[in-house]
Amino acid sequence: MKKLLLTSLICVTAITTFAQAVVTGISPASIQGNYDFGVQVACGAWPGETDDGTWGSTQDSINFNVNGTFIQDTLMLVEDGTPGVNPQGVDSTHEGCNPLINDLNGKIAVIYRNTCEFGAKVLNAQDAGAVAAIIVNRENALVGMLGGVGGVNVHIPAVFLSSVDGNRLIAEMQNGPVVMFIGNRIGAFGNDIGAGRESVMRAENASTPRQLAMSSADFSVDMGARVTNYGVNDQTNVTVTATVEYGGSVLYTQSTTPVDLSAGSDTLLMLPTFSEPTYDIGYYDVTYAVTSDSVDDFSYDNVIEADFQISDHLLSLGQLDSNMVPQPGVFYRGVNTGTNVDFTTCMHFRDSLASRIQATGMYFAASGGMGDSLTGTYVQLFAYEWSDVFTDVNDAAYNPTSLLLNQVASGEYDYLADLQQEFVHGQLNSLIGGPLTMTDNTRYLFCVATNTEGLYVSHDGNADYTLNREVYAQPLGIVQVDLGWNANGFGPDVVPSTAITVTGVNSIEEIEAPTILAYPNPTGNLVTLRSGTNLNLSSISIMDITGNLVKKRAINNNGSATITLDVNDLANGQYIFVLTEENGRSSHVKVTIAK
C-alpha cells in the first residue's frame, strides 16, 4: 500500500507496507499475485489513514481497518460515451468523467486517469453500481488520490495502480473475466500463511560488482523469512525452504525446522548463510517457499523471489534484469511544499572492501511526469562521504534529518532527446579528477539531483529491503526535498534504481580488463580466443544471450594469450564467453554459433 507521509522538514511520497491490506489478482492465473497500489488520501478506510472529511465516510460499509473486510469481484472498464482519444492514446470514454453509460452493478470499475478529479471518477462509478474502483495511471508510478469536489459523496473504496500493472489487467480483460481482491486479509480465510517480498532476506545489494565478490570471504547472503499466519486457523509444521540457482544449476537449498504458528502471529525463520568459494558474473535466482500441513486458501505470497546479480561493473540496490541491465521500476519524486523545486534521491553504500573499486559514473532513468518532454532537462550527479558516526539506524547518534556530508565527486547529464523512462549514463569525476577511489568502511551517498519541477526519478518497488532494514538496521535510500534531508527516504520497500558504474584498482589488476577477440566469428566448430596479453585462466563460462549459464569448466592455459575451444555441441545462436583469471579478473566476448 502507498500513502503520503508528512514530516516537519520534508514532504515526500513515502511507502508504508501494511501486509494485511492488499490488492491481489485472483484469476486468471496470468494476473495472480499482489500489486503495489495507492489509496484515497485521508479517507479513513485504510490502515494508517486518518479521515479528514475530503472523502465520504466508508465506515458504514467498507472499512479495511477491520480484519477480514474485503471486496472480491470482477473488473469492468467504464464507459461514459465521450468521443475521441486522449493524449495517452486511450479512448476518452474510459476516463469516466461523465455519468456512465454501462452498468457496473456488482463490478470493480477500472478507470483511466486523466481530465477530471479522482472523486468525480469514483462517484460516477459508484452511481453506476460499482462496488470499488481501480484508477490506472498515465505513468509507471503511484500517487495518493485527493477527493476534490466530488470526494465527499464517495462511499466505495478506490485504489490507484501504475500504468504497467493497470494496463496488464486491462489487456487480460480482453480475454475473459478478471477477478481481483481488495481489502484486509487478516481473518478473511481459514488457512492463510504468507511471507511477502517485504518479509524475506535478500543480498545487501541487488547488484554487487565482482570486485567485491571474489570469494566466500568477500560476499555472502543471509537467508531467512518472516512468516505470518493471516488465517483463522492455527497452522502446524510451517516451513520455509530457500533455493539459490545459477544458470539452471541449484547452488543452495535449505529448509527451516518446522514450527507451529497460531492464528494472527508471525515468526522470523532464519536459514544457513549462502556463500560460494567463487562467484561467476550473472543472475542468481533466489526463491523462498512457505508451506504448512494445510492447503492455503490465499496462496499468492507463498513463493517469493529475492534475486541478486554479480555484475562485472554495476553496483545497485535496484534489480537488474536477466541481461544485467537496470530496470526502470517506478518513478518518484518528493512533494515540494514551498517555492523550491529541488529534489535529490541517493543510494547509500558502505563496504569493508570498498577500496577495491572506483566509481566512474551513474545510470538513472527519469520521467516527465505530466507528459513533459525531457529534452533540454539538466540533471546533476553527486557523490558524498557521509561523515556522521553511528552504528546503525537505532543508534542515538543517527539523525535522519541532519546529515554531515562532504562532496567527493560530481557529474551531470543533459537530455538532448526525450528519453522517457530510459536509463542514461552520466560520467562521475572525483573533485581531484578521474574516477572516485573509495575507502573501506566509509559511508557514501550516490545521488541524482534535479531542480526541474515535475521530474520523476526511477526507483525499484520490487527489491523490498524491509526485513534487511530490520535485521541490519542500515540506511538504504536517502532523499532531499525543499533543501531538507531525510535519510529514511521513501522507506525500505522503494529504493533508488540508480546503478553506479565501477572499475577496479591496481591492487587487483582491475583498471582495464584485456580485450578478447574471437575468430572465426561466426563459427560452427572451433573458436580461438585471443588476448593482447598473456592470461592465467582459471575457468571459462559460456552463457546464452539471456544470461543463463550453458556450461562452465575449469581450465589452465599455462599463461598463453590464445586458447582454442571446440563449440560443436552448442546450438546456433549468440553466446557470451566469460574468461576468468586466477586473480579473479574476468573478460568477456560475444560469439555467434552458425552451422
C-alpha positions as CSV (number, residue, x, y, z in Angstrom):
1,M,0.0,0.0,0.0
2,K,1.2,3.5,-0.7
3,K,0.4,6.6,1.4
4,L,1.5,10.2,1.9
5,L,3.9,10.8,4.8
6,L,4.4,14.4,6.1
7,T,7.3,15.4,8.3
8,S,8.2,18.8,9.7
9,L,11.2,19.3,7.4
10,I,10.3,17.3,4.3
11,C,7.2,16.1,2.4
12,V,7.7,13.0,0.4
13,T,5.6,10.3,-1.2
14,A,6.5,7.5,1.1
15,I,5.6,3.9,1.2
16,T,4.4,2.1,4.2
17,T,3.6,-1.6,3.9
18,F,0.5,-2.8,5.7
19,A,0.7,-6.5,5.0
20,Q,-3.0,-7.0,5.9
21,A,-4.2,-4.5,3.3
22,V,-3.6,-5.9,-0.2
23,V,-4.7,-5.7,-3.8
24,T,-4.4,-9.1,-5.3
25,G,-5.1,-10.8,-8.6
26,I,-7.2,-13.9,-8.1
27,S,-7.9,-15.1,-11.7
28,P,-6.9,-15.9,-14.3
29,A,-3.5,-17.3,-13.3
30,S,-1.7,-14.8,-15.5
31,I,-2.6,-11.9,-13.2
32,Q,-2.3,-13.6,-9.9
33,G,-0.3,-12.0,-7.1
34,N,-0.1,-8.9,-5.0
35,Y,0.1,-5.4,-6.6
36,D,1.6,-2.1,-5.3
37,F,-1.1,0.5,-5.0
38,G,-2.0,4.0,-3.9
39,V,-5.2,4.9,-2.0
40,Q,-7.7,7.7,-1.3
41,V,-5.7,10.1,0.8
42,A,-7.0,10.5,4.3
43,C,-10.3,8.8,3.7
44,G,-10.1,6.8,7.0
45,A,-10.9,3.4,5.4
46,W,-7.3,2.2,5.1
47,P,-4.9,1.2,7.9
48,G,-2.8,4.2,8.8
49,E,-5.2,6.7,7.2
50,T,-7.0,9.4,9.2
51,D,-10.3,10.7,7.9
52,D,-10.1,14.4,7.1
53,G,-13.5,14.7,5.5
54,T,-12.4,15.1,1.9
55,W,-13.8,11.7,1.0
56,G,-17.2,10.4,2.1
57,S,-17.1,8.1,5.1
58,T,-16.8,4.4,4.2
59,Q,-17.0,3.3,7.8
60,D,-20.7,2.2,7.4
61,S,-19.9,-0.2,4.6
62,I,-16.2,-0.8,3.9
63,N,-13.6,-0.2,6.5
64,F,-10.3,-2.0,5.8
65,N,-9.1,-1.3,9.3
66,V,-11.4,-4.1,10.3
67,N,-9.9,-7.5,9.9
68,G,-11.5,-9.7,7.3
69,T,-13.1,-6.8,5.4
70,F,-12.6,-7.1,1.7
71,I,-14.1,-6.9,-1.8
72,Q,-13.6,-9.7,-4.4
73,D,-15.2,-9.2,-7.7
74,T,-14.9,-8.9,-11.5
75,L,-13.3,-5.9,-13.2
76,M,-15.2,-3.8,-15.8
77,L,-13.8,-0.9,-17.8
78,V,-16.0,2.2,-17.5
79,E,-17.6,3.9,-20.5
80,D,-19.1,7.4,-20.3
81,G,-19.7,7.9,-24.1
82,T,-17.1,10.7,-24.5
83,P,-15.8,10.6,-28.1
84,G,-12.2,10.9,-29.1
85,V,-8.8,9.7,-27.9
86,N,-6.8,11.3,-25.1
87,P,-3.1,12.3,-25.3
88,Q,-2.1,8.8,-24.0
89,G,-3.9,7.1,-26.9
90,V,-6.8,5.9,-24.8
91,D,-10.4,6.2,-25.8
92,S,-11.7,9.1,-23.7
93,T,-14.9,7.2,-22.8
94,H,-12.8,5.1,-20.4
95,E,-11.8,8.2,-18.3
96,G,-15.2,8.1,-16.6
97,C,-15.5,11.9,-16.1
98,N,-19.2,11.9,-17.0
99,P,-22.2,9.7,-16.0
100,L,-21.5,6.2,-17.2
101,I,-23.5,4.6,-19.9
102,N,-22.6,1.0,-18.9
103,D,-24.0,-1.0,-16.0
104,L,-21.3,-1.7,-13.3
105,N,-23.6,-3.3,-10.8
106,G,-21.5,-5.6,-8.5
107,K,-18.3,-4.9,-10.5
108,I,-15.0,-3.3,-9.7
109,A,-14.7,-0.3,-12.1
110,V,-11.5,0.2,-14.0
111,I,-10.9,3.9,-14.9
112,Y,-8.1,5.6,-16.7
113,R,-6.5,8.7,-15.0
114,N,-7.0,12.0,-16.9
115,T,-9.1,15.1,-17.4
116,C,-11.1,15.2,-14.1
117,E,-10.7,14.8,-10.4
118,F,-10.4,11.4,-8.8
119,G,-13.5,12.0,-6.7
120,A,-15.6,12.6,-9.8
121,K,-14.4,9.4,-11.5
122,V,-15.1,7.2,-8.5
123,L,-18.5,8.9,-7.8
124,N,-19.6,8.2,-11.4
125,A,-18.6,4.5,-11.0
126,Q,-20.4,4.4,-7.6
127,D,-23.6,5.8,-9.3
128,A,-23.4,3.1,-11.9
129,G,-23.4,0.3,-9.3
130,A,-19.6,-0.4,-8.9
131,V,-18.5,-1.8,-5.5
132,A,-15.0,-0.4,-5.8
133,A,-12.8,1.4,-8.3
134,I,-9.3,1.0,-9.8
135,I,-7.7,4.1,-11.3
136,V,-4.9,3.4,-13.8
137,N,-2.1,5.9,-14.0
138,R,-0.7,7.5,-17.2
139,E,2.9,6.7,-16.0
140,N,4.6,3.8,-14.3
141,A,4.2,5.5,-10.9
142,L,1.9,5.7,-7.9
143,V,0.2,8.6,-6.2
144,G,-2.2,9.2,-3.3
145,M,-5.7,10.3,-4.6
146,L,-7.2,13.5,-3.4
147,G,-11.0,13.6,-3.3
148,G,-11.7,17.0,-4.9
149,V,-15.2,18.4,-5.0
150,G,-16.9,15.0,-5.5
151,G,-14.9,13.1,-2.9
152,V,-17.3,13.8,0.0
153,N,-20.1,11.8,-1.8
154,V,-18.0,8.7,-2.5
155,H,-18.8,5.7,-0.3
156,I,-16.9,3.0,-2.2
157,P,-13.1,2.3,-1.9
158,A,-10.7,3.2,-4.7
159,V,-7.1,2.1,-5.4
160,F,-4.5,3.5,-7.8
161,L,-2.3,1.3,-10.0
162,S,0.7,2.1,-12.1
163,S,0.3,2.2,-15.9
164,V,2.2,-1.1,-16.2
165,D,0.1,-3.0,-13.7
166,G,-3.2,-1.4,-14.8
167,N,-2.7,-2.0,-18.5
168,R,-1.7,-5.5,-17.7
169,L,-5.0,-6.1,-16.1
170,I,-6.9,-4.3,-18.9
171,A,-5.1,-6.4,-21.6
172,E,-6.2,-9.6,-19.8
173,M,-9.8,-8.4,-19.5
174,Q,-10.0,-8.7,-23.3
175,N,-9.5,-12.5,-22.9
176,G,-12.2,-13.0,-20.3
177,P,-13.3,-12.2,-16.7
178,V,-10.6,-10.8,-14.4
179,V,-11.2,-11.2,-10.6
180,M,-9.4,-9.0,-8.0
181,F,-9.3,-9.0,-4.2
182,I,-9.1,-5.6,-2.4
183,G,-9.0,-5.4,1.3
184,N,-7.9,-6.7,4.7
185,R,-6.8,-10.3,4.5
186,I,-6.4,-10.9,8.3
187,G,-9.1,-13.4,9.3
188,A,-10.6,-13.4,5.8
189,F,-9.6,-17.1,5.2
190,G,-9.3,-20.2,7.2
191,N,-5.8,-21.2,6.2
192,D,-3.6,-18.3,5.1
193,I,0.1,-18.1,5.7
194,G,2.5,-16.0,3.8
195,A,5.7,-14.0,3.5
196,G,5.6,-11.1,1.1
197,R,8.6,-9.6,-0.6
198,E,8.9,-7.3,2.3
199,S,9.4,-10.3,4.6
200,V,12.4,-12.1,3.1
201,M,16.1,-11.6,3.4
202,R,18.0,-10.6,0.3
203,A,21.5,-9.7,-0.7
204,E,22.6,-6.3,0.7
205,N,22.8,-5.0,-2.9
206,A,20.7,-6.3,-5.8
207,S,23.8,-6.0,-8.0
208,T,27.3,-6.4,-6.5
209,P,30.4,-5.8,-8.6
210,R,32.6,-8.9,-9.0
211,Q,35.5,-7.0,-7.4
212,L,33.6,-7.2,-4.1
213,A,32.6,-10.8,-4.5
214,M,35.7,-12.7,-5.4
215,S,35.3,-15.4,-2.7
216,S,33.1,-16.5,0.2
217,A,35.2,-14.4,2.5
218,D,34.2,-11.3,0.5
219,F,30.5,-12.0,-0.2
220,S,27.6,-14.0,1.4
221,V,23.9,-13.6,1.7
222,D,22.0,-14.1,5.0
223,M,18.9,-16.2,4.3
224,G,15.5,-16.1,6.1
225,A,11.9,-15.1,6.0
226,R,9.3,-13.7,8.4
227,V,6.1,-15.8,8.1
228,T,2.7,-14.6,9.2
229,N,-0.4,-16.6,9.8
230,Y,-3.2,-14.3,8.5
231,G,-5.8,-17.0,8.7
232,V,-8.4,-18.0,11.3
233,N,-6.9,-21.4,11.9
234,D,-3.6,-22.3,13.7
235,Q,-1.0,-23.8,11.4
236,T,1.3,-26.8,12.1
237,N,4.7,-27.6,10.6
238,V,5.2,-24.3,9.0
239,T,8.5,-24.4,6.9
240,V,10.5,-22.0,4.8
241,T,12.6,-23.5,2.0
242,A,15.1,-21.3,0.3
243,T,16.8,-22.2,-3.1
244,V,19.5,-20.4,-5.0
245,E,20.1,-21.2,-8.6
246,Y,22.6,-20.0,-11.2
247,G,22.2,-20.8,-14.8
248,G,19.8,-23.6,-14.1
249,S,22.0,-25.3,-11.5
250,V,21.0,-25.4,-7.9
251,L,23.7,-24.0,-5.7
252,Y,21.8,-24.0,-2.4
253,T,18.7,-25.4,-0.9
254,Q,17.9,-25.4,2.8
255,S,14.7,-25.7,4.9
256,T,14.0,-24.4,8.3
257,T,12.9,-26.7,11.2
258,P,9.1,-26.9,11.1
259,V,7.3,-24.8,13.7
260,D,3.6,-24.3,14.7
261,L,2.1,-20.8,14.2
262,S,-1.1,-19.7,15.9
263,A,-3.7,-17.6,14.1
264,G,-2.6,-13.9,13.9
265,S,1.0,-14.5,14.8
266,D,4.3,-14.3,12.9
267,T,7.8,-15.6,13.3
268,L,11.2,-15.0,11.8
269,L,12.8,-18.2,10.5
270,M,16.5,-17.9,9.5
271,L,18.4,-20.3,7.4
272,P,22.1,-21.0,6.9
273,T,24.0,-18.3,5.1
274,F,24.5,-18.7,1.3
275,S,28.1,-18.4,0.1
276,E,30.3,-19.8,-2.7
277,P,34.0,-20.3,-2.9
278,T,34.0,-18.1,-6.0
279,Y,31.2,-16.3,-7.9
280,D,30.6,-16.1,-11.6
281,I,29.1,-13.0,-13.2
282,G,25.4,-13.4,-13.8
283,Y,21.9,-13.7,-12.4
284,Y,21.3,-15.7,-9.2
285,D,17.7,-16.8,-8.8
286,V,16.7,-16.8,-5.1
287,T,13.3,-18.4,-4.2
288,Y,11.6,-18.7,-0.8
289,A,8.7,-21.2,-0.5
290,V,6.4,-21.2,2.6
291,T,4.4,-24.4,3.4
292,S,2.4,-25.9,6.2
293,D,0.3,-29.0,6.8
294,S,-2.8,-27.2,5.4
295,V,-3.8,-26.3,1.9
296,D,-3.5,-22.5,1.7
297,D,-6.7,-20.6,0.8
298,F,-4.8,-17.5,-0.3
299,S,-1.5,-18.8,-1.7
300,Y,-0.4,-15.7,-3.7
301,D,2.5,-15.0,-1.3
302,N,3.7,-18.5,-0.6
303,V,6.5,-18.3,-3.1
304,I,8.7,-15.1,-3.0
305,E,11.7,-14.2,-5.2
306,A,14.7,-12.3,-3.9
307,D,17.1,-12.5,-6.8
308,F,20.5,-10.8,-7.0
309,Q,23.3,-10.3,-9.5
310,I,27.1,-10.4,-9.6
311,S,28.0,-7.8,-12.2
312,D,31.2,-7.0,-14.0
313,H,30.8,-3.3,-13.4
314,L,27.5,-2.3,-11.7
315,L,26.6,-1.5,-8.1
316,S,22.9,-1.1,-7.4
317,L,20.2,-1.5,-4.8
318,G,17.7,-1.8,-7.6
319,Q,17.5,-5.0,-9.5
320,L,19.0,-5.7,-12.9
321,D,17.1,-7.8,-15.5
322,S,18.3,-11.1,-16.8
323,N,20.5,-9.3,-19.3
324,M,22.2,-7.5,-16.4
325,V,20.6,-4.2,-17.4
326,P,19.0,-1.8,-14.8
327,Q,15.2,-1.9,-14.7
328,P,13.1,1.3,-14.9
329,G,10.9,0.4,-12.0
330,V,8.5,3.1,-10.7
331,F,9.1,6.8,-10.8
332,Y,9.1,9.0,-7.7
333,R,9.9,12.5,-6.5
334,G,9.5,14.4,-3.3
335,V,6.5,16.7,-2.9
336,N,7.8,20.2,-2.6
337,T,5.9,22.3,-0.1
338,G,7.5,25.7,-0.9
339,T,8.8,27.6,-3.9
340,N,12.0,25.5,-4.0
341,V,11.6,22.6,-6.5
342,D,14.9,20.8,-5.8
343,F,14.7,17.0,-5.4
344,T,17.6,14.6,-4.7
345,T,17.5,10.9,-4.4
346,C,20.5,8.9,-3.2
347,M,21.7,5.4,-2.7
348,H,23.7,4.6,0.5
349,F,26.8,2.4,0.1
350,R,29.4,1.1,2.6
351,D,31.6,-1.9,2.3
352,S,34.7,-3.3,4.1
353,L,36.3,-3.9,0.6
354,A,35.3,-0.6,-1.0
355,S,38.9,0.3,-1.7
356,R,38.9,-2.3,-4.4
357,I,36.7,-0.3,-6.7
358,Q,36.5,3.2,-8.2
359,A,33.2,4.9,-9.2
360,T,33.2,6.2,-12.7
361,G,29.6,7.1,-13.4
362,M,25.9,6.6,-12.7
363,Y,22.9,5.1,-14.6
364,F,19.5,6.6,-13.9
365,A,16.1,6.9,-15.6
366,A,13.6,9.8,-15.4
367,S,10.1,10.6,-16.4
368,G,8.5,13.9,-17.3
369,G,5.6,13.0,-15.0
370,M,2.8,15.0,-16.6
371,G,4.0,14.1,-20.1
372,D,6.5,16.9,-20.2
373,S,9.4,16.4,-22.6
374,L,12.8,15.6,-21.1
375,T,14.6,17.4,-24.0
376,G,16.8,20.2,-22.5
377,T,16.5,18.9,-18.9
378,Y,19.6,19.2,-16.9
379,V,20.4,16.6,-14.1
380,Q,23.3,16.7,-11.7
381,L,25.1,13.8,-10.2
382,F,26.9,13.8,-6.8
383,A,28.8,11.5,-4.5
384,Y,29.3,12.4,-0.9
385,E,31.1,11.0,2.0
386,W,28.6,10.7,4.9
387,S,30.7,11.6,7.9
388,D,28.2,11.2,10.7
389,V,29.4,8.4,13.1
390,F,26.7,5.9,14.0
391,T,26.5,2.1,14.2
392,D,23.0,1.7,12.7
393,V,19.7,3.5,12.5
394,N,18.9,2.5,16.1
395,D,21.9,4.4,17.4
396,A,21.1,7.6,19.3
397,A,23.7,9.3,17.1
398,Y,21.7,8.6,13.9
399,N,19.8,11.7,12.9
400,P,17.9,11.2,9.6
401,T,17.3,14.9,9.0
402,S,20.7,16.3,9.8
403,L,23.5,14.8,7.6
404,L,27.1,15.8,7.7
405,L,28.1,15.4,4.0
406,N,31.4,16.0,2.2
407,Q,31.1,16.1,-1.6
408,V,33.8,14.0,-3.2
409,A,32.6,13.7,-6.8
410,S,30.2,15.2,-9.3
411,G,28.8,14.8,-12.8
412,E,25.9,15.8,-15.0
413,Y,23.6,14.7,-17.7
414,D,22.0,16.9,-20.4
415,Y,19.0,15.4,-22.1
416,L,19.4,16.1,-25.8
417,A,16.4,13.9,-26.6
418,D,13.2,12.9,-24.9
419,L,14.4,9.6,-23.4
420,Q,11.4,9.0,-21.2
421,Q,11.9,6.2,-18.7
422,E,15.1,5.1,-20.4
423,F,18.3,4.6,-18.5
424,V,21.0,7.1,-19.4
425,H,24.6,7.3,-18.1
426,G,26.5,10.3,-16.7
427,Q,30.2,10.3,-16.0
428,L,31.2,10.9,-12.4
429,N,34.5,12.6,-11.6
430,S,36.2,13.0,-8.2
431,L,37.0,16.5,-7.1
432,I,40.7,15.8,-7.7
433,G,39.9,14.4,-11.2
434,G,39.4,11.0,-12.6
435,P,37.3,8.1,-11.0
436,L,36.3,8.2,-7.3
437,T,38.6,5.9,-5.3
438,M,36.7,4.8,-2.2
439,T,37.8,3.9,1.3
440,D,36.9,0.8,3.2
441,N,34.0,1.1,5.7
442,T,33.3,4.7,4.7
443,R,29.6,5.6,4.1
444,Y,28.9,7.1,0.7
445,L,25.8,8.6,-0.9
446,F,25.5,8.4,-4.7
447,C,22.8,11.0,-5.7
448,V,20.7,12.1,-8.7
449,A,19.6,15.8,-8.2
450,T,17.2,18.0,-10.2
451,N,15.6,21.4,-9.9
452,T,13.1,20.7,-12.7
453,E,9.6,20.7,-11.3
454,G,7.7,17.5,-12.1
455,L,10.8,15.4,-13.0
456,Y,10.4,11.9,-11.5
457,V,13.4,9.6,-11.0
458,S,13.3,5.8,-11.3
459,H,13.1,3.6,-8.1
460,D,12.7,-0.1,-7.6
461,G,9.5,-1.1,-5.8
462,N,10.2,-4.9,-6.2
463,A,13.5,-5.1,-4.4
464,D,11.9,-4.7,-0.9
465,Y,14.5,-4.4,1.8
466,T,12.1,-4.2,4.8
467,L,13.4,-7.3,6.5
468,N,17.0,-6.4,5.7
469,R,16.4,-3.0,7.3
470,E,15.1,-4.7,10.4
471,V,18.0,-7.2,10.6
472,Y,20.9,-4.9,9.5
473,A,19.4,-1.6,10.6
474,Q,21.3,0.3,7.9
475,P,20.3,3.2,5.7
476,L,19.2,2.4,2.1
477,G,17.7,5.3,0.0
478,I,18.0,8.9,1.1
479,V,16.1,11.9,-0.3
480,Q,16.3,15.7,-0.1
481,V,13.3,17.9,-0.7
482,D,13.0,21.6,0.0
483,L,16.7,21.6,0.9
484,G,15.9,19.2,3.8
485,W,17.3,15.7,4.1
486,N,15.5,12.5,5.1
487,A,17.9,9.5,5.5
488,N,14.9,7.2,5.7
489,G,14.0,8.1,2.2
490,F,10.8,6.6,0.7
491,G,11.1,3.7,3.1
492,P,12.9,0.3,2.7
493,D,10.4,-1.0,0.1
494,V,11.2,1.6,-2.5
495,V,14.9,2.2,-3.2
496,P,16.7,4.1,-6.0
497,S,17.3,2.0,-9.1
498,T,20.3,4.2,-9.8
499,A,23.3,1.9,-10.8
500,I,26.8,3.0,-10.1
501,T,29.4,2.1,-12.8
502,V,32.7,0.9,-11.2
503,T,36.1,-0.3,-12.2
504,G,38.8,-2.0,-10.2
505,V,42.0,-0.6,-8.8
506,N,45.7,-1.6,-9.3
507,S,45.8,-3.8,-6.2
508,I,43.7,-6.4,-8.0
509,E,44.7,-5.5,-11.6
510,E,41.3,-4.2,-12.5
511,I,41.9,-0.8,-14.1
512,E,41.3,-2.2,-17.5
513,A,40.3,-5.8,-18.4
514,P,42.0,-7.1,-21.5
515,T,40.1,-7.0,-24.8
516,I,39.3,-10.5,-26.1
517,L,39.0,-11.3,-29.8
518,A,37.2,-14.3,-31.1
519,Y,37.8,-15.9,-34.6
520,P,36.4,-17.1,-36.7
521,N,33.2,-15.4,-35.6
522,P,30.6,-16.6,-36.5
523,T,31.9,-20.2,-36.2
524,G,30.5,-23.7,-36.3
525,N,33.1,-26.0,-34.8
526,L,36.2,-24.3,-33.3
527,V,36.7,-20.8,-32.0
528,T,40.0,-19.2,-30.9
529,L,40.0,-16.6,-28.2
530,R,43.0,-14.2,-28.2
531,S,44.1,-11.5,-25.8
532,G,46.6,-8.8,-26.2
533,T,48.4,-10.0,-23.1
534,N,49.1,-13.4,-21.5
535,L,46.3,-14.7,-19.3
536,N,46.4,-17.1,-16.4
537,L,42.9,-18.5,-16.7
538,S,41.1,-20.5,-14.0
539,S,37.8,-21.1,-15.8
540,I,35.7,-20.3,-18.9
541,S,31.9,-19.9,-18.6
542,I,29.5,-19.8,-21.6
543,M,26.2,-18.0,-21.2
544,D,23.4,-17.6,-23.6
545,I,22.2,-14.2,-24.6
546,T,19.7,-14.0,-21.7
547,G,22.5,-14.6,-19.1
548,N,21.7,-18.3,-18.4
549,L,24.8,-20.4,-17.8
550,V,25.1,-23.0,-20.6
551,K,28.4,-24.6,-19.4
552,K,31.4,-23.9,-17.3
553,R,34.7,-25.7,-17.0
554,A,38.0,-25.2,-15.1
555,I,40.9,-24.6,-17.4
556,N,44.7,-24.0,-17.2
557,N,46.0,-22.3,-20.3
558,N,49.6,-22.0,-18.9
559,G,49.7,-18.3,-19.3
560,S,49.1,-18.3,-23.1
561,A,47.4,-15.3,-24.9
562,T,45.3,-17.7,-27.0
563,I,43.1,-20.7,-26.4
564,T,41.1,-22.7,-28.9
565,L,37.7,-24.3,-27.9
566,D,35.5,-26.9,-29.5
567,V,32.0,-25.4,-29.8
568,N,30.4,-28.1,-32.0
569,D,28.0,-29.0,-29.2
570,L,26.5,-25.5,-29.0
571,A,23.2,-24.8,-30.8
572,N,23.0,-21.9,-33.3
573,G,22.7,-18.6,-31.6
574,Q,24.7,-15.9,-29.7
575,Y,26.7,-16.7,-26.6
576,I,28.8,-14.8,-24.1
577,F,32.2,-16.4,-23.3
578,V,33.5,-15.2,-19.8
579,L,37.2,-15.9,-19.2
580,T,38.1,-15.7,-15.5
581,E,41.7,-15.4,-14.4
582,E,43.3,-16.8,-11.3
583,N,43.3,-13.3,-9.7
584,G,39.5,-13.0,-10.1
585,R,39.5,-10.6,-13.1
586,S,37.3,-11.6,-15.9
587,S,36.8,-10.6,-19.5
588,H,34.1,-11.5,-22.0
589,V,33.4,-11.7,-25.7
590,K,30.3,-12.4,-27.7
591,V,30.5,-15.4,-30.1
592,T,27.9,-16.4,-32.7
593,I,27.4,-20.0,-33.5
594,A,26.2,-20.6,-37.1
595,K,26.5,-24.1,-38.6
